[in-house]
Amino acid sequence: METDIETKYCQSCGMPLGIEGITEYGTNSDGTLNQEFCSCCLNSGKYLFNFSMEYLIYLWGLFPDSAEFNLQMQQNSD
């Protein structure tokens, strides 16, 4: 699998950001988009959870089919 160096990922959970047709960017307190975090992690400038990176890795491991689906969807959009 090749890595796309232009793909942005959420700096909290690692979800791919800016997938074609999907707006998943979080928002700052002034309502502007934050291109470093996803909407699941940052909303109106507030973090929606306080998980450690180890716990997030554990959660991704629970749903390997979902992670594989996201990767396939991203590759198909190229």
All heavy atoms as a GROMACS GRO file, in nm:
protein
  617
    1MET      N    1   0.083  -0.117   0.000
    1MET     CA    2   0.000   0.000   0.000
    1MET      C    3   0.088   0.124   0.000
    1MET      O    4   0.182   0.135   0.077
    1MET     CB    5  -0.090  -0.001   0.123
    1MET     CG    6  -0.173   0.123   0.136
    1MET     SD    7  -0.289   0.118   0.274
    1MET     CE    8  -0.177   0.146   0.410
    2GLU      N    9   0.056   0.218  -0.088
    2GLU     CA   10   0.131   0.343  -0.095
    2GLU      C   11   0.072   0.445   0.001
    2GLU      O   12  -0.048   0.447   0.025
    2GLU     CB   13   0.128   0.398  -0.236
    2GLU     CG   14   0.202   0.311  -0.336
    2GLU     CD   15   0.202   0.372  -0.474
    2GLU    OE1   16   0.197   0.496  -0.484
    2GLU    OE2   17   0.206   0.296  -0.570
    3THR      N   18   0.157   0.530   0.054
    3THR     CA   19   0.112   0.634   0.145
    3THR      C   20   0.099   0.764   0.069
    3THR      O   21   0.189   0.804  -0.003
    3THR     CB   22   0.212   0.652   0.261
    3THR    OG1   23   0.227   0.528   0.328
    3THR    CG2   24   0.164   0.757   0.358
    4ASP      N   25  -0.015   0.829   0.083
    4ASP     CA   26  -0.038   0.959   0.021
    4ASP      C   27   0.006   1.066   0.119
    4ASP      O   28  -0.060   1.088   0.221
    4ASP     CB   29  -0.187   0.973  -0.013
    4ASP     CG   30  -0.218   1.104  -0.082
    4ASP    OD1   31  -0.125   1.185  -0.104
    4ASP    OD2   32  -0.335   1.126  -0.113
    5ILE      N   33   0.116   1.134   0.090
    5ILE     CA   34   0.170   1.232   0.185
    5ILE      C   35   0.085   1.358   0.193
    5ILE      O   36   0.101   1.437   0.284
    5ILE     CB   37   0.316   1.268   0.152
    5ILE    CG1   38   0.327   1.328   0.012
    5ILE    CG2   39   0.406   1.149   0.167
    5ILE    CD1   40   0.464   1.382  -0.022
    6GLU      N   41  -0.008   1.377   0.100
    6GLU     CA   42  -0.093   1.495   0.103
    6GLU      C   43  -0.220   1.476   0.185
    6GLU      O   44  -0.290   1.572   0.213
    6GLU     CB   45  -0.128   1.538  -0.039
    6GLU     CG   46  -0.005   1.583  -0.116
    6GLU     CD   47  -0.040   1.648  -0.247
    6GLU    OE1   48  -0.153   1.698  -0.261
    6GLU    OE2   49   0.045   1.648  -0.335
    7THR      N   50  -0.250   1.354   0.225
    7THR     CA   51  -0.368   1.329   0.306
    7THR      C   52  -0.343   1.383   0.446
    7THR      O   53  -0.240   1.357   0.505
    7THR     CB   54  -0.399   1.178   0.314
    7THR    OG1   55  -0.424   1.130   0.183
    7THR    CG2   56  -0.520   1.152   0.401
    8LYS      N   57  -0.440   1.459   0.496
    8LYS     CA   58  -0.431   1.511   0.632
    8LYS      C   59  -0.507   1.417   0.726
    8LYS      O   60  -0.608   1.358   0.688
    8LYS     CB   61  -0.492   1.650   0.640
    8LYS     CG   62  -0.414   1.754   0.563
    8LYS     CD   63  -0.480   1.890   0.579
    8LYS     CE   64  -0.403   1.995   0.501
    8LYS     NZ   65  -0.465   2.128   0.518
    9TYR      N   66  -0.458   1.407   0.847
    9TYR     CA   67  -0.519   1.321   0.948
    9TYR      C   68  -0.546   1.402   1.074
    9TYR      O   69  -0.470   1.493   1.107
    9TYR     CB   70  -0.427   1.203   0.982
    9TYR     CG   71  -0.403   1.113   0.865
    9TYR    CD1   72  -0.296   1.134   0.779
    9TYR    CD2   73  -0.489   1.008   0.838
    9TYR    CE1   74  -0.276   1.052   0.669
    9TYR    CE2   75  -0.469   0.925   0.728
    9TYR     CZ   76  -0.362   0.948   0.644
    9TYR     OH   77  -0.342   0.867   0.535
   10CYS      N   78  -0.653   1.368   1.143
   10CYS     CA   79  -0.684   1.433   1.270
   10CYS      C   80  -0.567   1.415   1.366
   10CYS      O   81  -0.515   1.304   1.381
   10CYS     CB   82  -0.812   1.373   1.329
   10CYS     SG   83  -0.853   1.439   1.493
   11GLN      N   84  -0.527   1.523   1.430
   11GLN     CA   85  -0.414   1.519   1.521
   11GLN      C   86  -0.448   1.455   1.654
   11GLN      O   87  -0.360   1.435   1.737
   11GLN     CB   88  -0.359   1.660   1.542
   11GLN     CG   89  -0.303   1.721   1.416
   11GLN     CD   90  -0.193   1.636   1.355
   11GLN    OE1   91  -0.090   1.614   1.419
   11GLN    NE2   92  -0.212   1.590   1.235
   12SER      N   93  -0.576   1.420   1.673
   12SER     CA   94  -0.616   1.354   1.796
   12SER      C   95  -0.641   1.205   1.775
   12SER      O   96  -0.580   1.122   1.840
   12SER     CB   97  -0.741   1.421   1.852
   12SER     OG   98  -0.780   1.361   1.972
   13CYS      N   99  -0.730   1.172   1.680
   13CYS     CA  100  -0.769   1.032   1.663
   13CYS      C  101  -0.708   0.965   1.540
   13CYS      O  102  -0.712   0.844   1.527
   13CYS     CB  103  -0.921   1.020   1.657
   13CYS     SG  104  -0.995   1.088   1.506
   14GLY      N  105  -0.654   1.043   1.447
   14GLY     CA  106  -0.591   0.985   1.328
   14GLY      C  107  -0.685   0.960   1.212
   14GLY      O  108  -0.644   0.902   1.111
   15MET      N  109  -0.809   1.003   1.220
   15MET     CA  110  -0.904   0.984   1.110
   15MET      C  111  -0.860   1.068   0.989
   15MET      O  112  -0.819   1.182   1.005
   15MET     CB  113  -1.044   1.026   1.152
   15MET     CG  114  -1.147   1.006   1.042
   15MET     SD  115  -1.315   1.037   1.096
   15MET     CE  116  -1.318   1.215   1.093
   16PRO      N  117  -0.866   1.011   0.868
   16PRO     CA  118  -0.833   1.090   0.749
   16PRO      C  119  -0.928   1.208   0.736
   16PRO      O  120  -1.048   1.196   0.758
   16PRO     CB  121  -0.852   0.992   0.634
   16PRO     CG  122  -0.852   0.857   0.695
   16PRO     CD  123  -0.901   0.873   0.836
   17LEU      N  124  -0.874   1.324   0.702
   17LEU     CA  125  -0.954   1.445   0.686
   17LEU      C  126  -0.963   1.485   0.540
   17LEU      O  127  -0.873   1.456   0.461
   17LEU     CB  128  -0.892   1.561   0.764
   17LEU     CG  129  -0.881   1.541   0.914
   17LEU    CD1  130  -0.800   1.654   0.976
   17LEU    CD2  131  -1.019   1.538   0.976
   18GLY      N  132  -1.070   1.551   0.504
   18GLY     CA  133  -1.084   1.606   0.370
   18GLY      C  134  -1.104   1.503   0.261
   18GLY      O  135  -1.068   1.526   0.147
   19ILE      N  136  -1.162   1.387   0.294
   19ILE     CA  137  -1.192   1.288   0.192
   19ILE      C  138  -1.296   1.348   0.098
   19ILE      O  139  -1.389   1.414   0.143
   19ILE     CB  140  -1.245   1.158   0.255
   19ILE    CG1  141  -1.136   1.095   0.342
   19ILE    CG2  142  -1.290   1.059   0.149
   19ILE    CD1  143  -1.184   0.975   0.422
   20GLU      N  144  -1.278   1.328  -0.029
   20GLU     CA  145  -1.366   1.388  -0.129
   20GLU      C  146  -1.513   1.363  -0.096
   20GLU      O  147  -1.556   1.251  -0.074
   20GLU     CB  148  -1.334   1.329  -0.266
   20GLU     CG  149  -1.412   1.394  -0.379
   20GLU     CD  150  -1.372   1.338  -0.514
   20GLU    OE1  151  -1.258   1.290  -0.528
   20GLU    OE2  152  -1.455   1.342  -0.603
   21GLY      N  153  -1.590   1.471  -0.092
   21GLY     CA  154  -1.733   1.461  -0.067
   21GLY      C  155  -1.771   1.455   0.080
   21GLY      O  156  -1.888   1.453   0.113
   22ILE      N  157  -1.673   1.453   0.168
   22ILE     CA  158  -1.702   1.445   0.312
   22ILE      C  159  -1.629   1.559   0.383
   22ILE      O  160  -1.510   1.578   0.365
   22ILE     CB  161  -1.653   1.310   0.371
   22ILE    CG1  162  -1.721   1.194   0.300
   22ILE    CG2  163  -1.679   1.305   0.521
   22ILE    CD1  164  -1.669   1.059   0.343
   23THR      N  165  -1.702   1.636   0.460
   23THR     CA  166  -1.640   1.742   0.539
   23THR      C  167  -1.637   1.695   0.683
   23THR      O  168  -1.740   1.684   0.747
   23THR     CB  169  -1.720   1.873   0.528
   23THR    OG1  170  -1.728   1.909   0.392
   23THR    CG2  171  -1.652   1.983   0.605
   24GLU      N  172  -1.520   1.663   0.730
   24GLU     CA  173  -1.505   1.610   0.865
   24GLU      C  174  -1.417   1.698   0.952
   24GLU      O  175  -1.369   1.654   1.054
   24GLU     CB  176  -1.446   1.469   0.860
   24GLU     CG  177  -1.538   1.366   0.800
   24GLU     CD  178  -1.661   1.338   0.886
   24GLU    OE1  179  -1.659   1.361   1.007
   24GLU    OE2  180  -1.761   1.295   0.828
   25TYR      N  181  -1.396   1.824   0.911
   25TYR     CA  182  -1.311   1.911   0.991
   25TYR      C  183  -1.383   1.957   1.117
   25TYR      O  184  -1.503   1.982   1.115
   25TYR     CB  185  -1.267   2.033   0.911
   25TYR     CG  186  -1.175   2.002   0.796
   25TYR    CD1  187  -1.215   2.023   0.666
   25TYR    CD2  188  -1.047   1.951   0.820
   25TYR    CE1  189  -1.129   1.994   0.560
   25TYR    CE2  190  -0.962   1.922   0.715
   25TYR     CZ  191  -1.004   1.944   0.585
   25TYR     OH  192  -0.919   1.915   0.482
   26GLY      N  193  -1.309   1.972   1.225
   26GLY     CA  194  -1.364   2.027   1.347
   26GLY      C  195  -1.381   2.178   1.333
   26GLY      O  196  -1.341   2.237   1.232
   27THR      N  197  -1.440   2.240   1.434
   27THR     CA  198  -1.461   2.385   1.429
   27THR      C  199  -1.398   2.453   1.549
   27THR      O  200  -1.395   2.398   1.660
   27THR     CB  201  -1.611   2.420   1.425
   27THR    OG1  202  -1.677   2.356   1.534
   27THR    CG2  203  -1.674   2.375   1.295
   28ASN      N  204  -1.348   2.574   1.526
   28ASN     CA  205  -1.293   2.657   1.631
   28ASN      C  206  -1.407   2.728   1.705
   28ASN      O  207  -1.522   2.723   1.662
   28ASN     CB  208  -1.197   2.761   1.571
   28ASN     CG  209  -1.079   2.696   1.504
   28ASN    OD1  210  -1.017   2.605   1.557
   28ASN    ND2  211  -1.048   2.740   1.382
   29SER      N  212  -1.374   2.795   1.815
   29SER     CA  213  -1.476   2.862   1.895
   29SER      C  214  -1.548   2.972   1.818
   29SER      O  215  -1.662   3.005   1.849
   29SER     CB  216  -1.415   2.918   2.023
   29SER     OG  217  -1.311   3.008   1.992
   30ASP      N  218  -1.484   3.029   1.714
   30ASP     CA  219  -1.550   3.132   1.634
   30ASP      C  220  -1.627   3.074   1.515
   30ASP      O  221  -1.679   3.148   1.432
   30ASP     CB  222  -1.448   3.235   1.585
   30ASP     CG  223  -1.342   3.175   1.493
   30ASP    OD1  224  -1.345   3.053   1.466
   30ASP    OD2  225  -1.254   3.251   1.450
   31GLY      N  226  -1.635   2.941   1.506
   31GLY     CA  227  -1.712   2.875   1.400
   31GLY      C  228  -1.634   2.844   1.274
   31GLY      O  229  -1.686   2.779   1.184
   32THR      N  230  -1.508   2.887   1.264
   32THR     CA  231  -1.427   2.857   1.147
   32THR      C  232  -1.380   2.711   1.153
   32THR      O  233  -1.370   2.652   1.261
   32THR     CB  234  -1.304   2.950   1.138
   32THR    OG1  235  -1.226   2.936   1.257
   32THR    CG2  236  -1.347   3.095   1.120
   33LEU      N  237  -1.352   2.655   1.035
   33LEU     CA  238  -1.304   2.516   1.030
   33LEU      C  239  -1.163   2.506   1.084
   33LEU      O  240  -1.080   2.592   1.060
   33LEU     CB  241  -1.307   2.464   0.886
   33LEU     CG  242  -1.443   2.441   0.824
   33LEU    CD1  243  -1.426   2.388   0.682
   33LEU    CD2  244  -1.526   2.345   0.906
   34ASN      N  245  -1.137   2.398   1.155
   34ASN     CA  246  -1.004   2.368   1.205
   34ASN      C  247  -0.954   2.247   1.126
   34ASN      O  248  -1.009   2.138   1.138
   34ASN     CB  249  -1.007   2.336   1.354
   34ASN     CG  250  -0.870   2.315   1.411
   34ASN    OD1  251  -0.794   2.234   1.361
   34ASN    ND2  252  -0.839   2.387   1.517
   35GLN      N  253  -0.852   2.266   1.045
   35GLN     CA  254  -0.806   2.161   0.955
   35GLN      C  255  -0.705   2.067   1.019
   35GLN      O  256  -0.643   1.987   0.951
   35GLN     CB  257  -0.750   2.223   0.827
   35GLN     CG  258  -0.856   2.296   0.749
   35GLN     CD  259  -0.806   2.345   0.616
   35GLN    OE1  260  -0.696   2.316   0.573
   35GLN    NE2  261  -0.890   2.421   0.548
   36GLU      N  262  -0.691   2.074   1.150
   36GLU     CA  263  -0.602   1.982   1.221
   36GLU      C  264  -0.677   1.875   1.299
   36GLU      O  265  -0.618   1.775   1.338
   36GLU     CB  266  -0.511   2.060   1.315
   36GLU     CG  267  -0.413   2.150   1.241
   36GLU     CD  268  -0.318   2.221   1.335
   36GLU    OE1  269  -0.319   2.193   1.456
   36GLU    OE2  270  -0.242   2.305   1.286
   37PHE      N  271  -0.807   1.898   1.323
   37PHE     CA  272  -0.886   1.804   1.402
   37PHE      C  273  -1.016   1.772   1.330
   37PHE      O  274  -1.071   1.854   1.258
   37PHE     CB  275  -0.917   1.862   1.541
   37PHE     CG  276  -0.796   1.884   1.625
   37PHE    CD1  277  -0.733   2.007   1.629
   37PHE    CD2  278  -0.741   1.780   1.699
   37PHE    CE1  279  -0.620   2.028   1.705
   37PHE    CE2  280  -0.628   1.799   1.775
   37PHE     CZ  281  -0.567   1.923   1.778
   38CYS      N  282  -1.069   1.652   1.355
   38CYS     CA  283  -1.196   1.612   1.294
   38CYS      C  284  -1.313   1.661   1.378
   38CYS      O  285  -1.297   1.703   1.492
   38CYS     CB  286  -1.201   1.460   1.278
   38CYS     SG  287  -1.221   1.369   1.433
   39SER      N  288  -1.432   1.652   1.320
   39SER     CA  289  -1.553   1.698   1.389
   39SER      C  290  -1.590   1.608   1.506
   39SER      O  291  -1.668   1.649   1.592
   39SER     CB  292  -1.669   1.707   1.290
   39SER     OG  293  -1.694   1.580   1.233
   40CYS      N  294  -1.536   1.488   1.512
   40CYS     CA  295  -1.562   1.399   1.626
   40CYS      C  296  -1.477   1.436   1.747
   40CYS      O  297  -1.510   1.401   1.859
   40CYS     CB  298  -1.534   1.255   1.588
   40CYS     SG  299  -1.638   1.192   1.456
   41CYS      N  300  -1.368   1.508   1.723
   41CYS     CA  301  -1.275   1.542   1.830
   41CYS      C  302  -1.284   1.687   1.876
   41CYS      O  303  -1.258   1.717   1.992
   41CYS     CB  304  -1.132   1.514   1.786
   41CYS     SG  305  -1.098   1.339   1.760
   42LEU      N  306  -1.320   1.779   1.785
   42LEU     CA  307  -1.322   1.921   1.818
   42LEU      C  308  -1.448   1.985   1.763
   42LEU      O  309  -1.475   1.977   1.643
   42LEU     CB  310  -1.199   1.991   1.760
   42LEU     CG  311  -1.181   2.138   1.794
   42LEU    CD1  312  -1.143   2.154   1.941
   42LEU    CD2  313  -1.076   2.201   1.705
   43ASN      N  314  -1.526   2.048   1.851
   43ASN     CA  315  -1.648   2.115   1.808
   43ASN      C  316  -1.660   2.246   1.884
   43ASN      O  317  -1.656   2.248   2.007
   43ASN     CB  318  -1.770   2.027   1.835
   43ASN     CG  319  -1.898   2.084   1.778
   43ASN    OD1  320  -1.895   2.187   1.711
   43ASN    ND2  321  -2.008   2.017   1.803
   44SER      N  322  -1.670   2.355   1.810
   44SER     CA  323  -1.679   2.490   1.870
   44SER      C  324  -1.562   2.518   1.964
   44SER      O  325  -1.578   2.581   2.068
   44SER     CB  326  -1.812   2.507   1.944
   44SER     OG  327  -1.919   2.494   1.854
   45GLY      N  328  -1.444   2.469   1.926
   45GLY     CA  329  -1.324   2.495   2.004
   45GLY      C  330  -1.307   2.409   2.128
   45GLY      O  331  -1.213   2.428   2.204
   46LYS      N  332  -1.397   2.314   2.148
   46LYS     CA  333  -1.390   2.228   2.267
   46LYS      C  334  -1.363   2.085   2.226
   46LYS      O  335  -1.425   2.033   2.132
   46LYS     CB  336  -1.521   2.235   2.346
   46LYS     CG  337  -1.548   2.371   2.402
   46LYS     CD  338  -1.677   2.373   2.480
   46LYS     CE  339  -1.702   2.514   2.532
   46LYS     NZ  340  -1.828   2.524   2.602
   47TYR      N  341  -1.270   2.021   2.296
   47TYR     CA  342  -1.243   1.880   2.271
   47TYR      C  343  -1.359   1.798   2.325
   47TYR      O  344  -1.408   1.822   2.435
   47TYR     CB  345  -1.112   1.837   2.335
   47TYR     CG  346  -0.993   1.902   2.269
   47TYR    CD1  347  -0.930   2.011   2.326
   47TYR    CD2  348  -0.946   1.855   2.147
   47TYR    CE1  349  -0.822   2.072   2.263
   47TYR    CE2  350  -0.839   1.916   2.083
   47TYR     CZ  351  -0.778   2.023   2.142
   47TYR     OH  352  -0.673   2.083   2.079
   48LEU      N  353  -1.402   1.700   2.249
   48LEU     CA  354  -1.519   1.622   2.284
   48LEU      C  355  -1.488   1.501   2.372
   48LEU      O  356  -1.579   1.438   2.424
   48LEU     CB  357  -1.593   1.579   2.158
   48LEU     CG  358  -1.639   1.696   2.069
   48LEU    CD1  359  -1.706   1.645   1.944
   48LEU    CD2  360  -1.731   1.789   2.146
   49PHE      N  361  -1.361   1.467   2.385
   49PHE     CA  362  -1.321   1.357   2.473
   49PHE      C  363  -1.177   1.377   2.516
   49PHE      O  364  -1.107   1.462   2.462
   49PHE     CB  365  -1.339   1.221   2.404
   49PHE     CG  366  -1.254   1.205   2.281
   49PHE    CD1  367  -1.123   1.162   2.290
   49PHE    CD2  368  -1.304   1.234   2.156
   49PHE    CE1  369  -1.044   1.148   2.178
   49PHE    CE2  370  -1.226   1.220   2.042
   49PHE     CZ  371  -1.096   1.177   2.054
   50ASN      N  372  -1.135   1.299   2.611
   50ASN     CA  373  -0.999   1.308   2.663
   50ASN      C  374  -0.941   1.167   2.673
   50ASN      O  375  -0.922   1.115   2.782
   50ASN     CB  376  -0.998   1.379   2.799
   50ASN     CG  377  -0.858   1.405   2.846
   50ASN    OD1  378  -0.763   1.403   2.768
   50ASN    ND2  379  -0.842   1.429   2.975
   51PHE      N  380  -0.918   1.105   2.557
   51PHE     CA  381  -0.863   0.970   2.554
   51PHE      C  382  -0.713   0.975   2.528
   51PHE      O  383  -0.665   1.063   2.459
   51PHE     CB  384  -0.926   0.887   2.441
   51PHE     CG  385  -1.074   0.863   2.456
   51PHE    CD1  386  -1.155   0.859   2.346
   51PHE    CD2  387  -1.131   0.843   2.579
   51PHE    CE1  388  -1.291   0.836   2.358
   51PHE    CE2  389  -1.266   0.819   2.593
   51PHE     CZ  390  -1.347   0.816   2.481
   52SER      N  391  -0.643   0.876   2.580
   52SER     CA  392  -0.500   0.865   2.551
   52SER      C  393  -0.483   0.802   2.412
   52SER      O  394  -0.574   0.739   2.359
   52SER     CB  395  -0.432   0.776   2.656
   52SER     OG  396  -0.477   0.642   2.641
   53MET      N  397  -0.366   0.821   2.355
   53MET     CA  398  -0.336   0.762   2.224
   53MET      C  399  -0.344   0.610   2.231
   53MET      O  400  -0.395   0.546   2.140
   53MET     CB  401  -0.198   0.806   2.176
   53MET     CG  402  -0.162   0.748   2.039
   53MET     SD  403  -0.277   0.795   1.907
   53MET     CE  404  -0.231   0.962   1.883
   54GLU      N  405  -0.300   0.552   2.342
   54GLU     CA  406  -0.306   0.407   2.356
   54GLU      C  407  -0.450   0.357   2.351
   54GLU      O  408  -0.479   0.254   2.290
   54GLU     CB  409  -0.240   0.363   2.488
   54GLU     CG  410  -0.091   0.381   2.492
   54GLU     CD  411  -0.048   0.525   2.523
   54GLU    OE1  412  -0.132   0.607   2.566
   54GLU    OE2  413   0.070   0.555   2.501
   55TYR      N  414  -0.541   0.431   2.414
   55TYR     CA  415  -0.682   0.390   2.413
   55TYR      C  416  -0.741   0.404   2.272
   55TYR      O  417  -0.817   0.318   2.228
   55TYR     CB  418  -0.763   0.473   2.513
   55TYR     CG  419  -0.905   0.425   2.525
   55TYR    CD1  420  -0.935   0.304   2.586
   55TYR    CD2  421  -1.010   0.500   2.474
   55TYR    CE1  422  -1.064   0.258   2.597
   55TYR    CE2  423  -1.141   0.455   2.485
   55TYR     CZ  424  -1.168   0.335   2.545
   55TYR     OH  425  -1.297   0.289   2.556
   56LEU      N  426  -0.704   0.508   2.200
   56LEU     CA  427  -0.754   0.525   2.063
   56LEU      C  428  -0.703   0.413   1.972
   56LEU      O  429  -0.776   0.362   1.887
   56LEU     CB  430  -0.714   0.661   2.008
   56LEU     CG  431  -0.788   0.779   2.071
   56LEU    CD1  432  -0.725   0.910   2.027
   56LEU    CD2  433  -0.935   0.775   2.035
   57ILE      N  434  -0.578   0.372   1.991
   57ILE     CA  435  -0.523   0.260   1.914
   57ILE      C  436  -0.602   0.133   1.945
   57ILE      O  437  -0.637   0.056   1.856
   57ILE     CB  438  -0.372   0.242   1.942
   57ILE    CG1  439  -0.295   0.361   1.884
   57ILE    CG2  440  -0.322   0.110   1.886
   57ILE    CD1  441  -0.151   0.368   1.928
   58TYR      N  442  -0.634   0.114   2.071
   58TYR     CA  443  -0.714   0.000   2.113
   58TYR      C  444  -0.852   0.004   2.045
   58TYR      O  445  -0.899  -0.097   1.992
   58TYR     CB  446  -0.730   0.001   2.265
   58TYR     CG  447  -0.838  -0.091   2.316
   58TYR    CD1  448  -0.819  -0.229   2.321
   58TYR    CD2  449  -0.961  -0.040   2.359
   58TYR    CE1  450  -0.920  -0.313   2.367
   58TYR    CE2  451  -1.061  -0.123   2.405
   58TYR     CZ  452  -1.041  -0.260   2.409
   58TYR     OH  453  -1.140  -0.342   2.454
   59LEU      N  454  -0.917   0.120   2.042
   59LEU     CA  455  -1.048   0.133   1.979
   59LEU      C  456  -1.042   0.100   1.830
   59LEU      O  457  -1.128   0.031   1.777
   59LEU     CB  458  -1.106   0.273   2.000
   59LEU     CG  459  -1.152   0.307   2.141
   59LEU    CD1  460  -1.199   0.451   2.146
   59LEU    CD2  461  -1.263   0.213   2.185
   60TRP      N  462  -0.941   0.152   1.760
   60TRP     CA  463  -0.926   0.122   1.617
   60TRP      C  464  -0.907  -0.028   1.595
   60TRP      O  465  -0.954  -0.083   1.497
   60TRP     CB  466  -0.808   0.199   1.557
   60TRP     CG  467  -0.846   0.336   1.510
   60TRP    CD1  468  -0.824   0.454   1.575
   60TRP    CD2  469  -0.913   0.369   1.389
   60TRP    NE1  470  -0.875   0.558   1.502
   60TRP    CE2  471  -0.930   0.509   1.388
   60TRP    CE3  472  -0.962   0.296   1.282
   60TRP    CZ2  473  -0.992   0.576   1.283
   60TRP    CZ3  474  -1.024   0.364   1.178
   60TRP    CH2  475  -1.038   0.501   1.179
   61GLY      N  476  -0.839  -0.093   1.690
   61GLY     CA  477  -0.817  -0.237   1.679
   61GLY      C  478  -0.944  -0.319   1.694
   61GLY      O  479  -0.952  -0.432   1.646
   62LEU      N  480  -1.044  -0.262   1.760
   62LEU     CA  481  -1.171  -0.333   1.776
   62LEU      C  482  -1.251  -0.342   1.646
   62LEU      O  483  -1.335  -0.430   1.631
   62LEU     CB  484  -1.257  -0.263   1.883
   62LEU     CG  485  -1.208  -0.269   2.026
   62LEU    CD1  486  -1.300  -0.187   2.116
   62LEU    CD2  487  -1.201  -0.413   2.074
   63PHE      N  488  -1.224  -0.250   1.554
   63PHE     CA  489  -1.301  -0.242   1.430
   63PHE      C  490  -1.209  -0.242   1.309
   63PHE      O  491  -1.209  -0.148   1.231
   63PHE     CB  492  -1.388  -0.115   1.431
   63PHE     CG  493  -1.474  -0.104   1.552
   63PHE    CD1  494  -1.438  -0.022   1.658
   63PHE    CD2  495  -1.592  -0.177   1.561
   63PHE    CE1  496  -1.519  -0.011   1.771
   63PHE    CE2  497  -1.672  -0.168   1.674
   63PHE     CZ  498  -1.635  -0.085   1.778
   64PRO      N  499  -1.132  -0.348   1.290
   64PRO     CA  500  -1.036  -0.350   1.178
   64PRO      C  501  -1.104  -0.343   1.042
   64PRO      O  502  -1.050  -0.286   0.949
   64PRO     CB  503  -0.960  -0.481   1.196
   64PRO     CG  504  -1.051  -0.566   1.278
   64PRO     CD  505  -1.128  -0.471   1.366
   65ASP      N  506  -1.225  -0.398   1.030
   65ASP     CA  507  -1.295  -0.391   0.902
   65ASP      C  508  -1.332  -0.248   0.868
   65ASP      O  509  -1.326  -0.208   0.752
   65ASP     CB  510  -1.421  -0.477   0.904
   65ASP     CG  511  -1.388  -0.626   0.915
   65ASP    OD1  512  -1.276  -0.665   0.877
   65ASP    OD2  513  -1.474  -0.702   0.963
   66SER      N  514  -1.368  -0.168   0.966
   66SER     CA  515  -1.401  -0.027   0.943
   66SER      C  516  -1.278   0.050   0.899
   66SER      O  517  -1.285   0.132   0.808
   66SER     CB  518  -1.457   0.037   1.070
   66SER     OG  519  -1.577  -0.025   1.107
   67ALA      N  520  -1.165   0.024   0.961
   67ALA     CA  521  -1.041   0.092   0.922
   67ALA      C  522  -1.003   0.054   0.780
   67ALA      O  523  -0.964   0.139   0.700
   67ALA     CB  524  -0.929   0.056   1.020
   68GLU      N  525  -1.017  -0.074   0.746
   68GLU     CA  526  -0.985  -0.119   0.610
   68GLU      C  527  -1.080  -0.056   0.509
   68GLU      O  528  -1.038  -0.013   0.402
   68GLU     CB  529  -0.994  -0.272   0.602
   68GLU     CG  530  -0.959  -0.329   0.467
   68GLU     CD  531  -0.814  -0.305   0.426
   68GLU    OE1  532  -0.728  -0.292   0.514
   68GLU    OE2  533  -0.788  -0.299   0.306
   69PHE      N  534  -1.208  -0.044   0.543
   69PHE     CA  535  -1.306   0.020   0.454
   69PHE      C  536  -1.268   0.165   0.428
   69PHE      O  537  -1.272   0.211   0.316
   69PHE     CB  538  -1.446   0.013   0.515
   69PHE     CG  539  -1.549   0.090   0.437
   69PHE    CD1  540  -1.601   0.039   0.320
   69PHE    CD2  541  -1.592   0.214   0.480
   69PHE    CE1  542  -1.694   0.110   0.247
   69PHE    CE2  543  -1.684   0.286   0.409
   69PHE     CZ  544  -1.736   0.233   0.291
   70ASN      N  545  -1.227   0.238   0.533
   70ASN     CA  546  -1.187   0.378   0.516
   70ASN      C  547  -1.067   0.391   0.425
   70ASN      O  548  -1.060   0.482   0.342
   70ASN     CB  549  -1.159   0.442   0.652
   70ASN     CG  550  -1.283   0.467   0.731
   70ASN    OD1  551  -1.392   0.480   0.676
   70ASN    ND2  552  -1.270   0.471   0.862
   71LEU      N  553  -0.970   0.302   0.438
   71LEU     CA  554  -0.853   0.305   0.352
   71LEU      C  555  -0.891   0.276   0.207
   71LEU      O  556  -0.843   0.342   0.114
   71LEU     CB  557  -0.747   0.204   0.400
   71LEU     CG  558  -0.676   0.240   0.528
   71LEU    CD1  559  -0.587   0.125   0.573
   71LEU    CD2  560  -0.594   0.366   0.512
   72GLN      N  561  -0.977   0.179   0.185
   72GLN     CA  562  -1.022   0.147   0.048
   72GLN      C  563  -1.099   0.262  -0.012
   72GLN      O  564  -1.082   0.295  -0.128
   72GLN     CB  565  -1.106   0.020   0.048
   72GLN     CG  566  -1.027  -0.106   0.072
   72GLN     CD  567  -1.117  -0.228   0.084
   72GLN    OE1  568  -1.239  -0.218   0.078
   72GLN    NE2  569  -1.056  -0.343   0.100
   73MET      N  570  -1.184   0.327   0.066
   73MET     CA  571  -1.261   0.439   0.018
   73MET      C  572  -1.170   0.553  -0.024
   73MET      O  573  -1.188   0.617  -0.127
   73MET     CB  574  -1.358   0.487   0.127
   73MET     CG  575  -1.460   0.584   0.078
   73MET     SD  576  -1.585   0.612   0.204
   73MET     CE  577  -1.527   0.768   0.268
   74GLN      N  578  -1.066   0.577   0.055
   74GLN     CA  579  -0.970   0.682   0.025
   74GLN      C  580  -0.894   0.650  -0.103
   74GLN      O  581  -0.876   0.736  -0.189
   74GLN     CB  582  -0.874   0.700   0.140
   74GLN     CG  583  -0.772   0.810   0.118
   74GLN     CD  584  -0.675   0.820   0.232
   74GLN    OE1  585  -0.685   0.748   0.330
   74GLN    NE2  586  -0.581   0.911   0.220
   75GLN      N  587  -0.851   0.526  -0.121
   75GLN     CA  588  -0.776   0.488  -0.240
   75GLN      C  589  -0.864   0.496  -0.364
   75GLN      O  590  -0.816   0.535  -0.470
   75GLN     CB  591  -0.720   0.347  -0.224
   75GLN     CG  592  -0.608   0.339  -0.124
   75GLN     CD  593  -0.561   0.196  -0.099
   75GLN    OE1  594  -0.625   0.101  -0.143
   75GLN    NE2  595  -0.451   0.182  -0.028
   76ASN      N  596  -0.990   0.461  -0.353
   76ASN     CA  597  -1.081   0.465  -0.467
   76ASN      C  598  -1.111   0.608  -0.512
   76ASN      O  599  -1.146   0.629  -0.627
   76ASN     CB  600  -1.212   0.392  -0.436
   76ASN     CG  601  -1.190   0.243  -0.423
   76ASN    OD1  602  -1.094   0.188  -0.474
   76ASN    ND2  603  -1.281   0.176  -0.353
   77SER      N  604  -1.099   0.704  -0.422
   77SER     CA  605  -1.128   0.843  -0.458
   77SER      C  606  -1.012   0.907  -0.534
   77SER      O  607  -1.028   1.013  -0.591
   77SER     CB  608  -1.161   0.926  -0.334
   77SER     OG  609  -1.046   0.942  -0.254
   78ASP      N  610  -0.895   0.842  -0.534
   78ASP     CA  611  -0.777   0.898  -0.605
   78ASP      C  612  -0.787   0.884  -0.753
   78ASP      O  613  -0.831   0.815  -0.823
   78ASP     CB  614  -0.649   0.832  -0.555
   78ASP     CG  615  -0.620   0.870  -0.411
   78ASP    OD1  616  -0.675   0.973  -0.365
   78ASP    OD2  617  -0.543   0.797  -0.344
   0.00000   0.00000   0.00000
